[in-house]
Amino acid sequence: MAEEEEKGEDGLVTEIEKKITEAFEVFDRESNKTVDVREIGCIVRSLGCFPNEAEVQELIDKACCFKDWTMLELRGGMEVEEPGGFVHLEKFLPVVTKVLLDRRFRPIPEDVILHAFEALDENKRGYITKEDLVKHLTEEGEPFNQEEMEDMLAIALDPETDTLHYRDYRKKLVVDETKTFPFNV
């Protein structure tokens, strides 16, 4: 019996590693088993996990083989640099396999999403204006960058009223755990 359980667990690990590798390869533009660290959040989220940015950084720290520094821009005659780097599949695979086996970073339940939107709707109108949405998402918590904000607005806002009707929109944000990897293997 213990031998069957071990084979079952080995099969699960093999399946998880296969899914991780497939997701990783989508972002491996050079086909050299490495991805830019900036892609790690997208890869992990494509696997049905929903870490915040601090948790993504923890994963990067655990899996990152080497970092480099790239010049961002010149400000006032000084070079300003930002950390960059690459993550190798061989380092990424065990870290994310453990995340999936431990079922970390689960989706947020629908009622929690609704309560979050209701907290932003101070006048209890059932919608949030574009201006209020931009203010909350760029100035508080983990702020959206310009590209993230533009993407969100393009998808979330009613084009006729420039408002977010959150009771309808929340349904787009809900993830059914029974249909999402890794929870269905």
MIDOSE-1310 file (N, C-alpha, C; in nm, 2 decimals, decimal comma, always signed):
residues 185
maee	+0,08/-0,12/+0,00/+0,00/+0,00/+0,00/+0,09/+0,13/+0,00; +0,19/+0,13/+0,08/+0,28/+0,25/+0,09/+0,35/+0,27/-0,04; +0,38/+0,16/-0,11/+0,44/+0,16/-0,24/+0,35/+0,23/-0,35; +0,22/+0,20/-0,34/+0,12/+0,26/-0,43/+0,11/+0,41/-0,41
eekg	+0,11/+0,45/-0,28/+0,10/+0,59/-0,24/+0,23/+0,66/-0,29; +0,34/+0,60/-0,28/+0,47/+0,66/-0,33/+0,46/+0,68/-0,48; +0,42/+0,58/-0,55/+0,41/+0,59/-0,70/+0,31/+0,70/-0,73; +0,20/+0,71/-0,66/+0,10/+0,81/-0,68/+0,15/+0,95/-0,66
edgl	+0,23/+0,97/-0,56/+0,29/+1,10/-0,53/+0,40/+1,13/-0,63; +0,48/+1,03/-0,67/+0,57/+1,05/-0,78/+0,51/+1,09/-0,91; +0,39/+1,03/-0,94/+0,32/+1,07/-1,06/+0,26/+1,21/-1,05; +0,22/+1,25/-0,93/+0,17/+1,39/-0,91/+0,29/+1,49/-0,93
vtei	+0,40/+1,46/-0,87/+0,52/+1,54/-0,89/+0,56/+1,55/-1,03; +0,56/+1,44/-1,10/+0,59/+1,44/-1,25/+0,50/+1,53/-1,32; +0,37/+1,52/-1,29/+0,27/+1,60/-1,36/+0,28/+1,75/-1,33; +0,31/+1,78/-1,21/+0,33/+1,92/-1,17/+0,45/+1,97/-1,24
ekki	+0,56/+1,90/-1,24/+0,69/+1,95/-1,30/+0,66/+1,97/-1,45; +0,59/+1,88/-1,51/+0,55/+1,90/-1,66/+0,48/+2,03/-1,68; +0,38/+2,05/-1,60/+0,30/+2,18/-1,61/+0,39/+2,30/-1,59; +0,47/+2,30/-1,49/+0,56/+2,41/-1,46/+0,66/+2,43/-1,58
teaf	+0,71/+2,32/-1,63/+0,81/+2,34/-1,75/+0,74/+2,39/-1,87; +0,61/+2,35/-1,89/+0,54/+2,40/-2,01/+0,51/+2,55/-1,99; +0,47/+2,59/-1,87/+0,45/+2,74/-1,84/+0,58/+2,82/-1,86; +0,69/+2,76/-1,80/+0,82/+2,83/-1,81/+0,86/+2,85/-1,95
evfd	+0,85/+2,75/-2,04/+0,89/+2,75/-2,18/+0,82/+2,86/-2,26; +0,70/+2,89/-2,22/+0,63/+3,00/-2,29/+0,70/+3,13/-2,28; +0,77/+3,15/-2,17/+0,85/+3,28/-2,15/+1,00/+3,26/-2,17; +1,04/+3,15/-2,21/+1,18/+3,12/-2,24/+1,21/+3,16/-2,39
resn	+1,22/+3,29/-2,41/+1,23/+3,34/-2,55/+1,36/+3,30/-2,62; +1,47/+3,27/-2,55/+1,59/+3,23/-2,61/+1,61/+3,08/-2,62; +1,51/+3,00/-2,57/+1,51/+2,86/-2,56/+1,64/+2,80/-2,50; +1,68/+2,87/-2,39/+1,80/+2,83/-2,32/+1,77/+2,79/-2,17
ktvd	+1,65/+2,76/-2,14/+1,61/+2,72/-2,01/+1,62/+2,83/-1,90; +1,61/+2,96/-1,95/+1,61/+3,07/-1,86/+1,50/+3,17/-1,90; +1,45/+3,24/-1,79/+1,36/+3,35/-1,82/+1,40/+3,47/-1,74; +1,36/+3,58/-1,79/+1,38/+3,71/-1,72/+1,30/+3,71/-1,58
vrei	+1,36/+3,75/-1,48/+1,30/+3,75/-1,34/+1,16/+3,82/-1,35; +1,15/+3,92/-1,44/+1,02/+3,99/-1,44/+0,90/+3,91/-1,49; +0,93/+3,79/-1,54/+0,83/+3,70/-1,59/+0,78/+3,60/-1,49; +0,85/+3,59/-1,38/+0,82/+3,49/-1,28/+0,67/+3,50/-1,22
gciv	+0,63/+3,62/-1,19/+0,49/+3,64/-1,15/+0,39/+3,59/-1,25; +0,41/+3,62/-1,37/+0,32/+3,57/-1,48/+0,32/+3,42/-1,49; +0,43/+3,36/-1,48/+0,44/+3,21/-1,49/+0,37/+3,15/-1,37; +0,40/+3,19/-1,25/+0,33/+3,14/-1,13/+0,18/+3,15/-1,14
rslg	+0,14/+3,27/-1,18/-0,01/+3,30/-1,19/-0,07/+3,21/-1,29; +0,00/+3,18/-1,40/-0,06/+3,10/-1,51/-0,07/+2,95/-1,46; -0,01/+2,92/-1,35/-0,02/+2,79/-1,29/-0,13/+2,78/-1,19; -0,21/+2,88/-1,17/-0,32/+2,88/-1,08/-0,29/+2,93/-0,94
cfpn	-0,18/+3,00/-0,92/-0,14/+3,05/-0,79/-0,15/+3,20/-0,80; -0,18/+3,26/-0,69/-0,20/+3,41/-0,69/-0,12/+3,48/-0,58; +0,01/+3,48/-0,59/+0,09/+3,55/-0,49/+0,09/+3,70/-0,51; +0,11/+3,77/-0,40/+0,13/+3,91/-0,41/+0,27/+3,94/-0,46
eaev	+0,30/+4,07/-0,48/+0,44/+4,10/-0,53/+0,55/+4,06/-0,43; +0,53/+4,08/-0,31/+0,63/+4,04/-0,21/+0,66/+3,89/-0,21; +0,55/+3,81/-0,23/+0,56/+3,67/-0,24/+0,63/+3,63/-0,37; +0,60/+3,70/-0,48/+0,67/+3,67/-0,60/+0,82/+3,70/-0,58
qeli	+0,86/+3,81/-0,51/+1,00/+3,84/-0,49/+1,06/+3,73/-0,41; +0,99/+3,67/-0,31/+1,05/+3,56/-0,23/+1,08/+3,44/-0,32; +0,99/+3,41/-0,41/+1,01/+3,30/-0,51/+1,13/+3,33/-0,59; +1,15/+3,45/-0,64/+1,26/+3,49/-0,72/+1,39/+3,47/-0,64
dkac	+1,39/+3,52/-0,52/+1,51/+3,51/-0,43/+1,55/+3,36/-0,41; +1,45/+3,27/-0,40/+1,48/+3,13/-0,38/+1,53/+3,06/-0,51; +1,48/+3,11/-0,63/+1,51/+3,04/-0,75/+1,61/+3,11/-0,84; +1,65/+3,23/-0,80/+1,74/+3,31/-0,89/+1,88/+3,26/-0,89
cfkd	+1,94/+3,23/-1,00/+2,08/+3,18/-1,01/+2,17/+3,30/-1,02; +2,14/+3,39/-1,10/+2,24/+3,50/-1,11/+2,16/+3,63/-1,15; +2,21/+3,74/-1,10/+2,15/+3,87/-1,13/+2,25/+3,96/-1,20; +2,20/+4,05/-1,27/+2,29/+4,15/-1,33/+2,22/+4,28/-1,30
wtml	+2,29/+4,39/-1,34/+2,24/+4,52/-1,32/+2,23/+4,59/-1,46; +2,11/+4,64/-1,48/+2,09/+4,71/-1,61/+2,07/+4,86/-1,58; +2,12/+4,94/-1,67/+2,10/+5,09/-1,65/+1,96/+5,12/-1,68; +1,89/+5,19/-1,60/+1,75/+5,23/-1,62/+1,75/+5,36/-1,70
elrg	+1,81/+5,46/-1,64/+1,80/+5,59/-1,71/+1,91/+5,68/-1,64; +1,93/+5,79/-1,70/+2,01/+5,89/-1,64/+1,92/+6,00/-1,57; +1,95/+6,03/-1,44/+1,88/+6,13/-1,37/+1,98/+6,23/-1,32; +1,97/+6,35/-1,36/+2,06/+6,45/-1,31/+2,21/+6,42/-1,32
gmev	+2,24/+6,35/-1,43/+2,38/+6,31/-1,46/+2,43/+6,19/-1,39; +2,34/+6,13/-1,31/+2,38/+6,00/-1,24/+2,31/+5,88/-1,30; +2,39/+5,78/-1,31/+2,33/+5,65/-1,36/+2,25/+5,59/-1,25; +2,13/+5,55/-1,29/+2,04/+5,48/-1,20/+2,02/+5,34/-1,25
eepg	+2,04/+5,25/-1,16/+2,04/+5,11/-1,21/+1,93/+5,03/-1,13; +1,88/+4,93/-1,20/+1,78/+4,84/-1,13/+1,82/+4,70/-1,15; +1,80/+4,62/-1,05/+1,84/+4,48/-1,06/+1,76/+4,41/-1,16; +1,82/+4,32/-1,23/+1,76/+4,24/-1,33/+1,81/+4,10/-1,31
gfvh	+1,79/+4,02/-1,41/+1,85/+3,89/-1,40/+1,76/+3,78/-1,46; +1,81/+3,66/-1,45/+1,74/+3,55/-1,51/+1,73/+3,43/-1,41; +1,63/+3,36/-1,43/+1,60/+3,24/-1,35/+1,61/+3,12/-1,44; +1,69/+3,02/-1,39/+1,71/+2,89/-1,47/+1,60/+2,80/-1,43
lekf	+1,55/+2,72/-1,52/+1,44/+2,62/-1,50/+1,48/+2,53/-1,39; +1,61/+2,48/-1,39/+1,65/+2,38/-1,29/+1,64/+2,44/-1,14; +1,65/+2,57/-1,13/+1,64/+2,63/-0,99/+1,49/+2,66/-0,96; +1,42/+2,69/-1,07/+1,28/+2,73/-1,06/+1,19/+2,61/-1,03
lpvv	+1,22/+2,50/-1,09/+1,13/+2,38/-1,08/+1,11/+2,33/-0,94; +1,21/+2,31/-0,86/+1,18/+2,26/-0,72/+1,11/+2,36/-0,63; +1,14/+2,49/-0,65/+1,08/+2,59/-0,57/+0,93/+2,60/-0,60; +0,89/+2,60/-0,73/+0,75/+2,61/-0,77/+0,68/+2,48/-0,75
tkvl	+0,75/+2,37/-0,76/+0,68/+2,24/-0,74/+0,64/+2,23/-0,59; +0,72/+2,28/-0,50/+0,69/+2,28/-0,36/+0,57/+2,37/-0,33; +0,57/+2,49/-0,40/+0,45/+2,58/-0,39/+0,32/+2,51/-0,43; +0,33/+2,44/-0,54/+0,21/+2,38/-0,59/+0,16/+2,26/-0,50
ldrr	+0,26/+2,18/-0,45/+0,23/+2,07/-0,37/+0,17/+2,12/-0,23; +0,22/+2,23/-0,18/+0,17/+2,29/-0,06/+0,04/+2,37/-0,08; +0,00/+2,38/-0,20/-0,12/+2,46/-0,23/-0,12/+2,60/-0,18; +0,00/+2,66/-0,20/+0,02/+2,80/-0,15/-0,05/+2,90/-0,26
frpi	-0,07/+3,02/-0,21/-0,12/+3,13/-0,30/-0,25/+3,09/-0,37; -0,35/+3,04/-0,29/-0,48/+3,01/-0,34/-0,56/+3,13/-0,39; -0,65/+3,11/-0,48/-0,74/+3,22/-0,53/-0,82/+3,29/-0,42; -0,85/+3,41/-0,44/-0,93/+3,49/-0,34/-1,08/+3,45/-0,36
pedv	-1,15/+3,42/-0,25/-1,29/+3,39/-0,27/-1,38/+3,51/-0,32; -1,49/+3,48/-0,38/-1,57/+3,58/-0,44/-1,62/+3,68/-0,34; -1,66/+3,63/-0,22/-1,71/+3,73/-0,12/-1,61/+3,83/-0,07; -1,48/+3,78/-0,07/-1,37/+3,87/-0,03/-1,35/+3,98/-0,14
ilha	-1,36/+3,94/-0,26/-1,34/+4,03/-0,37/-1,45/+4,14/-0,37; -1,58/+4,09/-0,34/-1,69/+4,18/-0,33/-1,67/+4,28/-0,22; -1,63/+4,23/-0,10/-1,61/+4,32/+0,01/-1,50/+4,42/-0,02; -1,40/+4,38/-0,09/-1,29/+4,48/-0,12/-1,34/+4,59/-0,21
feal	-1,42/+4,56/-0,31/-1,48/+4,66/-0,40/-1,58/+4,75/-0,32; -1,66/+4,69/-0,23/-1,75/+4,77/-0,15/-1,68/+4,87/-0,06; -1,57/+4,83/-0,02/-1,49/+4,92/+0,07/-1,44/+5,04/-0,01; -1,42/+5,02/-0,14/-1,38/+5,13/-0,23/-1,49/+5,22/-0,27
denk	-1,61/+5,17/-0,26/-1,73/+5,24/-0,30/-1,79/+5,31/-0,18; -1,73/+5,42/-0,15/-1,77/+5,49/-0,02/-1,92/+5,54/-0,02; -1,97/+5,57/-0,14/-2,11/+5,61/-0,14/-2,21/+5,50/-0,17; -2,16/+5,37/-0,17/-2,25/+5,25/-0,19/-2,34/+5,26/-0,31
rgyi	-2,28/+5,30/-0,42/-2,36/+5,32/-0,55/-2,36/+5,19/-0,63; -2,27/+5,09/-0,60/-2,26/+4,97/-0,68/-2,16/+4,99/-0,80; -2,09/+5,10/-0,80/-1,99/+5,12/-0,90/-1,88/+5,21/-0,85; -1,77/+5,21/-0,92/-1,65/+5,29/-0,88/-1,62/+5,37/-1,00
tked	-1,60/+5,50/-0,98/-1,56/+5,59/-1,10/-1,42/+5,56/-1,14; -1,39/+5,59/-1,26/-1,25/+5,57/-1,32/-1,15/+5,64/-1,23; -1,18/+5,77/-1,19/-1,09/+5,85/-1,11/-1,06/+5,78/-0,98; -1,17/+5,74/-0,91/-1,15/+5,67/-0,78/-1,07/+5,54/-0,80
lvkh	-1,10/+5,47/-0,90/-1,03/+5,34/-0,92/-0,88/+5,36/-0,94; -0,85/+5,46/-1,03/-0,71/+5,49/-1,05/-0,64/+5,54/-0,93; -0,70/+5,62/-0,85/-0,65/+5,67/-0,72/-0,62/+5,56/-0,63; -0,71/+5,47/-0,61/-0,69/+5,36/-0,51/-0,58/+5,26/-0,56
ltee	-0,58/+5,23/-0,69/-0,49/+5,13/-0,74/-0,35/+5,18/-0,77; -0,33/+5,31/-0,77/-0,20/+5,36/-0,80/-0,13/+5,42/-0,68; -0,21/+5,45/-0,57/-0,16/+5,52/-0,46/-0,16/+5,44/-0,33; -0,23/+5,32/-0,33/-0,24/+5,25/-0,20/-0,20/+5,10/-0,22
gepf	-0,17/+5,04/-0,11/-0,13/+4,89/-0,12/-0,01/+4,87/-0,21; -0,03/+4,77/-0,29/+0,07/+4,74/-0,40/+0,03/+4,81/-0,52; +0,08/+4,93/-0,54/+0,03/+5,01/-0,65/+0,06/+4,95/-0,79; -0,04/+4,97/-0,88/-0,03/+4,93/-1,02/+0,06/+5,03/-1,09
nqee	+0,14/+4,97/-1,18/+0,22/+5,06/-1,27/+0,13/+5,11/-1,38; +0,18/+5,20/-1,46/+0,10/+5,26/-1,57/+0,04/+5,15/-1,67; +0,12/+5,06/-1,71/+0,08/+4,95/-1,80/-0,03/+4,87/-1,74; -0,01/+4,83/-1,61/-0,11/+4,75/-1,54/-0,24/+4,83/-1,53
medm	-0,23/+4,95/-1,50/-0,35/+5,04/-1,48/-0,43/+5,05/-1,61; -0,36/+5,07/-1,72/-0,42/+5,08/-1,85/-0,49/+4,95/-1,89; -0,42/+4,84/-1,87/-0,48/+4,71/-1,90/-0,61/+4,69/-1,82; -0,60/+4,72/-1,69/-0,72/+4,70/-1,60/-0,84/+4,79/-1,65
laia	-0,81/+4,92/-1,68/-0,92/+5,01/-1,72/-0,98/+4,96/-1,85; -0,90/+4,91/-1,94/-0,95/+4,87/-2,07/-1,05/+4,75/-2,06; -1,02/+4,67/-1,96/-1,11/+4,55/-1,94/-1,22/+4,58/-1,84; -1,20/+4,65/-1,74/-1,29/+4,66/-1,63/-1,40/+4,77/-1,65
ldpe	-1,37/+4,88/-1,71/-1,46/+4,99/-1,72/-1,57/+4,97/-1,82; -1,69/+5,02/-1,79/-1,80/+5,03/-1,88/-1,76/+5,14/-1,98; -1,75/+5,12/-2,11/-1,70/+5,23/-2,20/-1,80/+5,34/-2,21; -1,93/+5,32/-2,18/-2,02/+5,43/-2,19/-2,02/+5,52/-2,07
tdtl	-2,00/+5,47/-1,95/-2,01/+5,55/-1,83/-1,87/+5,57/-1,76; -1,77/+5,50/-1,81/-1,63/+5,51/-1,75/-1,64/+5,48/-1,60; -1,72/+5,38/-1,57/-1,73/+5,33/-1,43/-1,71/+5,18/-1,43; -1,67/+5,13/-1,31/-1,66/+4,99/-1,29/-1,77/+4,94/-1,20
hyrd	-1,86/+4,86/-1,26/-1,97/+4,80/-1,19/-1,92/+4,67/-1,13; -1,88/+4,68/-1,01/-1,80/+4,57/-0,95/-1,88/+4,44/-0,92; -2,01/+4,45/-0,91/-2,08/+4,32/-0,88/-2,08/+4,23/-1,01; -2,07/+4,29/-1,12/-2,06/+4,21/-1,25/-1,91/+4,18/-1,27
yrkk	-1,82/+4,27/-1,25/-1,68/+4,25/-1,28/-1,62/+4,15/-1,19; -1,66/+4,14/-1,06/-1,60/+4,04/-0,97/-1,61/+3,90/-1,02; -1,71/+3,87/-1,10/-1,73/+3,73/-1,16/-1,61/+3,70/-1,25; -1,56/+3,80/-1,32/-1,44/+3,78/-1,40/-1,31/+3,75/-1,32
lvvd	-1,31/+3,79/-1,20/-1,19/+3,77/-1,12/-1,19/+3,64/-1,04; -1,30/+3,58/-1,03/-1,31/+3,46/-0,95/-1,26/+3,34/-1,02; -1,18/+3,26/-0,95/-1,11/+3,14/-1,01/-1,18/+3,02/-0,94; -1,23/+2,93/-1,02/-1,28/+2,81/-0,97/-1,17/+2,71/-0,94
etkt	-1,14/+2,69/-0,81/-1,03/+2,60/-0,77/-1,05/+2,46/-0,82; -1,17/+2,41/-0,84/-1,18/+2,28/-0,89/-1,14/+2,26/-1,03; -1,13/+2,37/-1,10/-1,09/+2,36/-1,24/-0,95/+2,42/-1,27; -0,88/+2,46/-1,17/-0,76/+2,53/-1,18/-0,64/+2,44/-1,13
fpfn	-0,54/+2,43/-1,21/-0,42/+2,36/-1,17/-0,36/+2,44/-1,06; -0,30/+2,39/-0,96/-0,27/+2,25/-0,93/-0,38/+2,18/-0,85; -0,49/+2,25/-0,82/-0,59/+2,19/-0,73/-0,67/+2,08/-0,79; -0,66/+2,06/-0,92/-0,74/+1,95/-0,98/-0,66/+1,83/-1,02
v	-0,53/+1,82/-0,98/-0,45/+1,70/-1,00/-0,44/+1,61/-0,88
